[in-house]
Amino acid sequence: MDILNKVLLATKKGGMIIFSNNYRKFELDTPNIAASSIRDITKQTIPFDFEGKIIRKCYKIIK
């Protein structure tokens, strides 16, 4: 999660990062990310006609 922390350093306070990946075994290392809020928004980003067909995770990260 080093890369996310580097991006957060370049983000102003209250700024938002949308992070998405499709690696099936990926698990976000939440305790080691220097963010004020991390929320899984995967469900909101998948159109209803693609439910169960898209294999990815999407997170909203707030500095």
Stockholm file with secondary structure:
# STOCKHOLM 1.0

chainA/1-63         MDILNKVLLATKKGGMIIFSNNYRKFELDTPNIAASSIRDITKQTIPFDFEGKIIRKCYKIIK
#=GR chainA/1-63 SS CHHHHHHHHTSCTTCEEEEEECCTTCCCCGGGSCCSEEEECTGGGSCGGGTTTCCCEEEEEEC
#=GC SS_cons        CHHHHHHHHTSCTTCEEEEEECCTTCCCCGGGSCCSEEEECTGGGSCGGGTTTCCCEEEEEEC
//
